Amino acid sequence: MFGISFSELLLVGLVALLVLGPERLPGAARTAGLWIGRLKRSFNAIKQEVEREIGADEIRRQLHNEHILSLEQEARKILSPTQQQPTPVETVAEQTVQAPAAETAAVATPVEPPPAVVAAPPAAPVTPAAATTAPAPHDPTLPPRAP
């Protein structure tokens, strides 16, 4: 227990025999045995109490964890029906995503006012060579051409 070998115990016994004498040695050994027994019992009691406290702490911790898990499960039960049924906002969002592109483009693009017609300067006299050439294609983003 304390790292004492048999030879060391024998040496302590011989010293005790020399110091106490043969008459008092048996009483001293009995008293020493009683004290050692009491120390062992008190150490064992303390050890058991500490183990019991550690066990109680583990039980408290386990109960706390179980309580947290039960609260978590209740929260999932409460939240799960709401996640399965779409809310009106989600339904509207899905409908706008599924709408045709032309319809959304018409709704999404702002309407611009028609371009103002600017009076063109008087046209130059038309020559026969200019009349036979093909007119350049008209860009729809530009204002209409004057005739």
Buried (B, 14 or more C-beta within 10 A) or exposed (E): EEEEEEEEEEEEEEEBEEEBEEEEBEEBEEEEEEEEEEEEEEEEEEEEEEEEEEEEEEEEEEEEEEEEEEEEEEEEEEEEEEEEEEEEEEEEEEEEEEEEEEEEEEEEEEEEEEEEEEEEEEEEEEEEEEEEEEEEEEEEEEEEEEE
